[in-house]
Amino acid sequence: MGWSLVGALLAAVCFGAASVLEAQGSRAAPQTAGLDPRLLSRLLRSWPFLIGVGLDLLGFVLELAALLTLPLFLVQSAVASSLAVTAVLAAKLLGERLSGPEWTAVVGVCLGLAMLGFSAGREGGDDPGGAFDVALTVALVLLGGVALWATRLAGSARSAALGLAAGFAFGVVALSARTLTDLHPTVLVREPSVYLLAVGGLLGLTVYAMALQRGSVAVATSALVLGETVAPALIGTLVLGDRARPGLAWMAVAGFAIAVAAAVALARFGDVSERRVPFSA
């Protein structure tokens, strides 16, 4: 478990740094009125956003490696800790001063992850079957519809709805990756989970970029964390057979709650639109 947990935490570092760069790149791009797939092609001309995507891809590889041996509730909580990484980077690199409650939230993330790391067992071995892939496909279609509807909203409602939809899409990515057992290329090309993973990632990245463009980045990031963390953790436990160590389920639940709550409390550090970011589009 040791090296896998290190990989999950390194993934959080990548995701935390990427959020700073992607927020700046998204704000610099022309705003879109609807769910525009061309938004990504425009954003990829912005080198801060491009570096952020590169860090996201590296983080995903590390997350995938962790998902091969660790339960979803542990890995997704570690991913949520990327907001603590963003907070610390904002303090160190952008000259932001963290208040006492904010440092408390950073400590809370670390405490929750420590509790999860101590209490988590190995990943479950339940085979969800082909129906699970069908369910994830339906979920992605529905999420696309929700994202289209959310573009008609305004203010915080738009940010929250788009952020939550993006979070659920990234949750589909985690769930798809979790079902991969054989990583040989000849096997992967026949796995529906690989294509669900790719579509979920593109949908999540596009919708989250739109959420970052308008409204509160903090609201969008909070919703993103909830969507990509809570739902996969529940499905991993109820469907895929993930379990805590015998007698330590209470610690796993408490650690998960502490880590996610503290991460959401730090979501405002995703809002770098008014900060001195040392990169420009």
C-alpha positions in Angstrom: 0.0 0.0 0.0 2.9 2.4 0.8 4.1 3.3 -2.7 0.5 3.4 -4.0 -0.5 5.9 -1.4 2.6 8.0 -2.2 1.5 7.9 -5.9 -2.0 9.2 -4.9 -0.5 12.0 -2.9 1.9 12.9 -5.7 -1.2 13.0 -8.0 -2.8 15.5 -5.6 0.4 17.7 -5.9 0.0 17.6 -9.7 -3.7 18.4 -9.6 -3.2 21.2 -7.1 -0.6 23.0 -9.2 -2.6 22.4 -12.3 -5.7 24.2 -10.9 -3.7 27.4 -10.5 -2.6 27.3 -14.2 -5.9 26.2 -15.6 -7.9 28.8 -13.8 -5.7 31.5 -15.3 -5.8 30.1 -18.8 -9.6 29.7 -18.7 -10.2 33.2 -17.6 -8.0 34.5 -20.4 -9.9 32.7 -23.1 -13.1 34.1 -24.8 -16.2 33.1 -22.9 -18.7 30.7 -24.4 -22.5 30.9 -24.2 -23.1 27.1 -24.3 -21.3 23.8 -24.1 -18.8 24.4 -26.8 -16.4 21.6 -27.6 -14.1 24.1 -29.4 -13.3 25.7 -26.0 -10.6 23.1 -25.4 -8.9 23.8 -28.7 -8.8 27.5 -27.8 -7.6 26.9 -24.3 -4.8 24.6 -25.5 -3.2 27.6 -27.2 -2.7 29.1 -23.8 0.6 27.7 -22.4 -0.4 28.1 -18.7 -3.5 26.0 -19.4 -1.4 23.5 -21.5 1.1 23.0 -18.7 -1.8 22.6 -16.3 -3.3 19.9 -18.5 0.1 18.2 -18.7 0.2 18.1 -14.9 -3.3 16.8 -14.8 -2.3 13.9 -17.2 0.7 13.1 -15.0 -1.6 13.2 -12.0 -4.0 10.9 -13.6 -1.3 8.3 -14.4 -0.3 8.4 -10.8 -3.9 8.1 -9.7 -4.5 5.2 -12.0 -1.5 3.4 -10.5 -2.9 3.9 -7.0 -6.3 2.7 -8.0 -4.8 -0.7 -9.0 -4.2 -1.5 -5.3 -6.1 1.0 -3.1 -9.8 1.4 -2.4 -11.6 4.3 -4.2 -12.5 6.1 -0.9 -8.8 6.4 -0.1 -7.6 7.5 -3.5 -10.3 10.0 -4.1 -9.8 11.6 -0.7 -6.1 11.9 -1.6 -7.1 13.6 -4.8 -9.3 16.0 -2.9 -6.3 17.0 -0.9 -5.1 18.8 -4.1 -6.9 21.8 -2.7 -4.6 21.9 0.3 -1.7 21.7 -2.2 -3.2 24.7 -4.1 -3.5 26.6 -0.8 0.1 26.0 0.2 1.3 26.9 -3.3 -0.7 30.1 -3.2 0.9 31.0 0.1 4.5 30.2 -1.2 4.4 31.2 -4.8 1.7 33.9 -5.0 2.5 35.8 -1.8 -0.9 34.9 -0.2 -1.1 34.7 3.6 -3.1 31.9 5.0 -5.1 32.6 8.1 -5.3 30.4 11.2 -8.5 28.7 10.2 -7.1 28.1 6.7 -4.0 26.4 8.1 -6.3 24.4 10.3 -8.1 23.2 7.2 -4.7 22.1 5.7 -4.0 20.2 8.9 -7.5 18.7 8.7 -6.8 17.3 5.2 -3.6 15.8 6.4 -5.2 14.3 9.5 -8.1 12.8 7.4 -5.7 11.3 5.0 -3.6 9.8 7.8 -6.7 8.2 9.3 -7.8 6.8 5.9 -4.3 5.5 5.2 -4.2 3.7 8.5 -7.8 2.2 8.3 -8.0 1.4 4.6 -7.8 -2.3 3.5 -7.0 -3.4 -0.1 -9.3 -2.6 -3.0 -12.4 -4.8 -3.4 -12.4 -7.7 -5.9 -16.0 -7.6 -7.0 -16.6 -7.8 -10.7 -19.3 -5.3 -11.7 -19.8 -6.9 -15.1 -21.0 -5.3 -18.4 -24.0 -3.6 -16.8 -21.6 -1.3 -14.9 -20.1 0.0 -18.2 -23.7 0.6 -19.5 -24.5 2.5 -16.3 -21.4 4.7 -16.7 -22.3 5.4 -20.3 -25.8 6.5 -19.4 -24.3 8.6 -16.6 -22.0 10.4 -19.1 -25.0 11.1 -21.5 -27.0 12.5 -18.6 -24.1 14.6 -17.4 -23.7 16.2 -20.9 -27.4 17.1 -20.7 -27.0 18.6 -17.2 -24.0 20.7 -18.4 -26.1 22.0 -21.3 -28.8 23.0 -18.9 -26.4 24.5 -16.5 -25.0 26.9 -19.1 -28.4 28.7 -19.0 -28.0 29.5 -15.3 -26.2 32.6 -13.9 -23.8 33.4 -11.1 -23.1 30.9 -8.4 -25.8 28.5 -9.6 -24.0 28.1 -12.9 -20.7 27.7 -11.2 -22.0 25.1 -8.8 -23.9 23.1 -11.4 -21.1 23.0 -13.9 -18.5 22.2 -11.2 -20.7 19.3 -9.9 -21.2 18.0 -13.4 -17.5 18.1 -14.1 -16.8 16.4 -10.7 -19.2 13.5 -11.6 -17.5 13.2 -15.0 -14.1 12.9 -13.3 -15.8 10.4 -11.0 -16.7 8.3 -14.0 -13.0 8.4 -15.0 -12.0 7.1 -11.6 -14.6 4.3 -11.7 -13.6 3.3 -15.2 -9.9 3.2 -14.2 -10.8 1.2 -11.2 -12.3 -1.7 -13.3 -9.1 -2.0 -15.4 -7.2 -5.1 -14.3 -5.0 -5.9 -17.3 -3.0 -3.0 -18.7 -1.6 -4.8 -21.7 -2.3 -2.7 -24.9 -3.9 -5.6 -26.8 -6.4 -6.0 -23.9 -6.9 -2.3 -23.3 -8.1 -1.6 -26.8 -11.0 -4.0 -26.2 -12.0 -2.6 -22.9 -15.1 -0.3 -22.9 -13.7 1.3 -19.7 -10.8 2.8 -21.6 -13.2 4.7 -23.9 -15.5 5.7 -21.0 -12.4 7.0 -19.3 -11.4 9.1 -22.3 -14.9 10.5 -22.9 -15.4 11.2 -19.2 -12.0 13.0 -19.0 -12.7 15.2 -22.0 -16.2 16.1 -20.8 -15.0 16.8 -17.3 -12.2 19.0 -18.5 -14.5 21.0 -20.9 -17.2 21.5 -18.3 -14.8 22.5 -15.6 -13.1 25.0 -17.9 -16.5 26.6 -18.5 -17.2 26.7 -14.8 -13.8 28.5 -14.3 -14.7 31.1 -16.9 -17.7 32.6 -15.2 -18.8 33.0 -11.7 -17.0 31.9 -8.6 -14.1 29.6 -9.1 -14.3 28.7 -5.4 -17.9 27.5 -5.8 -17.1 25.5 -8.9 -14.1 23.9 -7.2 -16.1 23.0 -4.1 -18.7 21.3 -6.2 -16.0 19.6 -8.3 -14.4 18.1 -5.2 -17.7 16.8 -3.9 -18.7 15.2 -7.2 -15.4 13.5 -7.9 -14.9 12.3 -4.3 -18.1 11.3 -2.6 -19.9 9.5 -5.5 -17.0 7.2 -6.5 -16.2 6.4 -2.9 -19.8 5.3 -2.2 -20.0 3.3 -5.4 -16.6 1.7 -4.7 -17.9 0.6 -1.3 -21.4 -0.5 -2.3 -20.7 -2.0 -5.8 -17.0 -2.8 -6.1 -16.4 -4.2 -2.6 -13.9 -1.7 -1.2 -13.6 -2.1 2.6 -11.8 -0.7 5.6 -9.6 -2.9 7.8 -11.7 -5.0 10.2 -12.9 -2.9 13.1 -11.7 0.4 11.6 -14.7 1.3 9.5 -15.5 4.2 11.9 -12.0 5.6 11.3 -12.3 5.4 7.6 -15.7 7.2 7.6 -14.4 9.9 10.0 -11.1 10.3 8.0 -13.1 10.6 4.7 -15.4 13.2 6.2 -12.6 15.3 7.7 -10.5 15.2 4.5 -13.3 16.2 2.2 -14.8 18.9 4.5 -11.3 20.4 5.0 -10.6 20.3 1.2 -13.9 22.0 0.4 -13.1 24.7 3.0 -9.9 25.4 1.0 -11.7 25.6 -2.3 -11.4 29.4 -2.5 -7.7 29.0 -3.2 -8.7 27.9 -6.7 -9.7 31.4 -7.4 -6.6 33.0 -8.8 -8.3 35.4 -11.2 -7.2 38.5 -9.1 -3.9 37.2 -7.9 -0.4 37.8 -9.1 0.2 34.6 -11.1 3.7 34.6 -12.6 2.4 33.4 -16.0 0.5 35.0 -18.7 -1.5 33.6 -21.6 
